[in-house]
Each structure stands twice: as structure tokens, then as C-alpha cells.
Amino acid sequence: MSMSYNVTYLKSLQAVRERSHRVYELAQRGQLEHFEFDESKIDDVADYVLSLVHRDYASIASVPPHGRWRSYCVKTPEGDRDLVAEHVLKWKASDVSEWECARRVIDLIMVSVLIDAGAGANWHYEDELGVFERTEGLGIAALRMFERGVFSSHPHNPFQADARALLVLSDTDVARGFQVTDSNPLLGCANRAQLLRNLGRALSDGSRYFGGKCACNNHPARPGFMLDYLSGCTEAPLVVSIDDVWDVVIDGLACVWPAGRTQLDGVALGDVWVCDTLDVGSDSERQRADTLVPFHKLSQWLAWSLLEVVVKLGKLKVSGTEKLTGLPEYRNGGLLVDMGVLTLSPADLARGLRDGSSVPVFEGGDAVIVEWRAMTVALLDKIADRIKAKCGLPSDQLPDMFLARVLE
């Protein structure tokens, strides 16, 4: 049965931007439910971001795009190291083809992104390169598991993730890989293991995207085989559309996400939430659909991360990357609060502090969080536009994936 228009729309990149900008338009009229909006402060944020660009990179054109690969670019006493690039060089020296190198890095990136949820303040990962926390620690832990073959069923090649291995991955395997102990607790460790098993099922069921030209009993489905799928979608020599990449992520991985979130027409929508800011007081199914705001944050984080590999190692060009949006997560949204663009309403502040916390706390689906995330998506667009105008580069010299560079 084909999906309804509303479901198809809400799973699209177009919907993420359009619905968030509807909330922004209400903010401009002073009609937010949970925040005060100071539009005059947007320039301050743009200037602050540009100051960091000039401090660290000299030009926005030199800033790498935001993606999981950045977690593997680490500083050491001996100098900066790119751990992914080091592996690629070693593989090539062992006569591994460039195409297979790209597949392997896609395998790593997909697994690494899927386990990249909040680690908690009490967890860390000890490595020969140092001690890492939060998203950086999760990334290094995923790399070390990848190197040891935790995600691979191949007896002679640890450097892959495949359906056969992921389907039988245990909670203990994952806890051991993350160095979890009573004194080093990781939030949601069992949930991360379940996500990886879900990935195994998505790979196994998704032969269209992940079967690859050589997938068979000896070559089980892998994330990296999406490169073979994309190579067959080219709209011009070596050019693939972002829509094809998005299809792989949003449709090919649909069964990875928990099914208990927002549903419409019997379909679990994933990272899609009711936004009371858009509520016009109608109970009709159509009006209910109009109050839903999609974010697909982890899916977009994965898409941004895969793009770098597809372009850099797969040697494909990707058109339409401007359809992807900024990521509505606490670091980006927190900057908007810290710099006074958004100020939580007194009533919601009091509600968030009701349990004696020193900072306001809300559930992920709370109306405050949904409005905050929608404003974050729209404001990242506005900030990127200001940076384009202020960065000193003519329009024909602006780098591709501009928003991803602003995010970084």
C-alpha cells in the first residue's frame, strides 16, 4: 500500500524546512507559545560564528563540512591526525580498491552515527590517544570496535559492518566496546545495541539499497553497498541527487528507529512531533497533520556524514545538498539561548525548574522542546544567510555544502 501524501510529505526534507519556517513566521509576529524571540540578535550570532571561523580557519571556504568524520580528526602530542584517512592509506597499500575503501568508511560512519546519542556526564572512553567524552568518545569507541571486527562476520576482514554480524550483536558486546562499568555508566547502552541489531535487520531487508552488486551468502548486506545503489542513480556522469541519498536514509533505515513515536495513517514517522504553536484548535485528521513538525535530526546527521564519504572517496558529486537543514540539537539551540535570540518564557522556566533542578528540564517531546527545535532549524538558515553576506566571498566563490560548514 502506498503511503498517504501527508506521510510522504512529513518524511521529506522539504517538510522539515517548511514547517520550521512556519513557526519562525509566527515568532516574527510575537506568537510563539514558549519563547520570546529577539530578531535583532541574529547578527550577533553570525558575527560570533564568523569570529570563530577567522580564528581557526581564516575563511569559511576552509571549514570542513559538519559530519561524523570530524570525530576522527584528533589532536595528539605528535600533531593532528585523521584516523579515517590513515586507515584508507593502509587499505590502499594492501591493494584494496578505492571503491571498497569508500564502502568501508560508509560502514563505519553509519554504525558510528547510529550509536551517537547523549552519553551522559559520567561516561568516558579511555584510548591510547587520550580520554574522550560524549560524542567524541562514542566515535572513538565505534572506531575501535570496527577495527576489532565487532560489526563484521568476515573471518579475514574486520573492517566492515554487515547484517549477519549486527543481527547477533549482544548488549554485552556493545557494553564491552564502550568500556561500560558500574563506575563508568553509559546512558542507553542497551538501546544502542538494539539500534545496531535493527540496522542489521534493515540491511537484510533492504536489498534494493544495501544488497550491492556482490551481495550474496558470501557477501552479506552492508551499509557501504549503498554506494553501488547510488552509482546506478546518477542523473549525469558521476552526479547523484541528494533525494536519492535521502531515500536510502529515510526509507532504507525506516525500521531502525523506535516505533513508539508519532504515527500517522498507521505509519511511524520517527523524529516528528506535535507543535502546539501551529495548533489552530481543530481535531480533524488533516488539521492534526498540519501541527506536526518533522526534524529527522539523526537521519540528517547521518546524511551530512555520508555525503563527505560519497564525494571524497566515492568520487560522486551530489546535487541539491542545500535541501538538508541545520541540526536541531542542544549545542545549536543552546547557542541561540545563550546569545539571547530565544528566551524561555517565565511560566515554562518555572515549570522546568519544578523538581529543584538548577537548569530547566523537559521531556524530549515537550512543547517547549519542539518549539525550540523548530526555531533552531529556521534560525540556522537565517544565520547562514547572514554569514554568506558577511564572509567577504562573492556568490560564485561560496563553497558547496555551505550550511554544513556553518554547522561545523
Rosetta blueprint (number, residue, H / E / L):
1 M L
2 S L
3 M L
4 S L
5 Y H
6 N H
7 V H
8 T H
9 Y H
10 L H
11 K L
12 S L
13 L H
14 Q H
15 A H
16 V H
17 R H
18 E H
19 R H
20 S H
21 H H
22 R H
23 V H
24 Y H
25 E H
26 L H
27 A H
28 Q H
29 R L
30 G L
31 Q L
32 L L
33 E L
34 H L
35 F E
36 E E
37 F E
38 D L
39 E H
40 S H
41 K H
42 I H
43 D H
44 D H
45 V H
46 A H
47 D H
48 Y H
49 V H
50 L H
51 S H
52 L H
53 V H
54 H H
55 R H
56 D H
57 Y L
58 A L
59 S L
60 I H
61 A H
62 S H
63 V L
64 P L
65 P L
66 H L
67 G L
68 R H
69 W H
70 R H
71 S H
72 Y H
73 C E
74 V E
75 K E
76 T E
77 P L
78 E L
79 G E
80 D E
81 R E
82 D E
83 L H
84 V H
85 A H
86 E H
87 H H
88 V H
89 L H
90 K H
91 W H
92 K H
93 A H
94 S L
95 D L
96 V L
97 S L
98 E H
99 W H
100 E H
101 C H
102 A H
103 R H
104 R H
105 V H
106 I H
107 D H
108 L H
109 I H
110 M H
111 V H
112 S H
113 V H
114 L H
115 I L
116 D L
117 A L
118 G L
119 A L
120 G L
121 A L
122 N L
123 W L
124 H L
125 Y E
126 E E
127 D E
128 E L
129 L L
130 G E
131 V E
132 F E
133 E L
134 R H
135 T H
136 E H
137 G H
138 L H
139 G H
140 I H
141 A H
142 A H
143 L H
144 R H
145 M H
146 F H
147 E H
148 R L
149 G L
150 V L
151 F L
152 S L
153 S L
154 H L
155 P L
156 H L
157 N L
158 P L
159 F L
160 Q L
161 A L
162 D L
163 A H
164 R H
165 A H
166 L H
167 L H
168 V L
169 L L
170 S L
171 D H
172 T H
173 D H
174 V H
175 A H
176 R H
177 G H
178 F L
179 Q L
180 V L
181 T E
182 D L
183 S L
184 N E
185 P L
186 L L
187 L L
188 G L
189 C H
190 A H
191 N H
192 R H
193 A H
194 Q H
195 L H
196 L H
197 R H
198 N H
199 L H
200 G H
201 R H
202 A H
203 L H
204 S H
205 D H
206 G L
207 S H
208 R H
209 Y H
210 F H
211 G L
212 G L
213 K L
214 C L
215 A L
216 C E
217 N L
218 N L
219 H E
220 P L
221 A L
222 R L
223 P H
224 G H
225 F H
226 M H
227 L H
228 D H
229 Y H
230 L H
231 S H
232 G L
233 C L
234 T L
235 E L
236 A E
237 P L
238 L L
239 V E
240 V E
241 S E
242 I H
243 D H
244 D H
245 V H
246 W H
247 D H
248 V H
249 V H
250 I H
251 D L
252 G L
253 L L
254 A H
255 C H
256 V H
257 W L
258 P L
259 A L
260 G L
261 R L
262 T L
263 Q E
264 L E
265 D L
266 G L
267 V E
268 A E
269 L L
270 G L
271 D L
272 V E
273 W E
274 V E
275 C L
276 D H
277 T H
278 L H
279 D L
280 V L
281 G L
282 S L
283 D L
284 S L
285 E H
286 R H
287 Q H
288 R H
289 A H
290 D H
291 T L
292 L E
293 V E
294 P E
295 F L
296 H L
297 K H
298 L H
299 S H
300 Q H
301 W H
302 L H
303 A H
304 W H
305 S H
306 L H
307 L H
308 E H
309 V H
310 V H
311 V H
312 K H
313 L L
314 G L
315 K L
316 L L
317 K E
318 V E
319 S E
320 G L
321 T H
322 E H
323 K H
324 L L
325 T L
326 G L
327 L L
328 P L
329 E L
330 Y H
331 R H
332 N H
333 G H
334 G H
335 L H
336 L H
337 V H
338 D H
339 M L
340 G L
341 V L
342 L E
343 T E
344 L E
345 S L
346 P H
347 A H
348 D H
349 L H
350 A H
351 R H
352 G H
353 L L
354 R L
355 D L
356 G L
357 S L
358 S L
359 V L
360 P L
361 V L
362 F L
363 E L
364 G L
365 G L
366 D L
367 A H
368 V H
369 I H
370 V H
371 E H
372 W H
373 R H
374 A H
375 M H
376 T H
377 V H
378 A H
379 L H
380 L H
381 D H
382 K H
383 I H
384 A H
385 D H
386 R H
387 I H
388 K H
389 A H
390 K H
391 C L
392 G L
393 L L
394 P L
395 S H
396 D H
397 Q H
398 L L
399 P L
400 D L
401 M L
402 F H
403 L H
404 A H
405 R H
406 V H
407 L H
408 E L
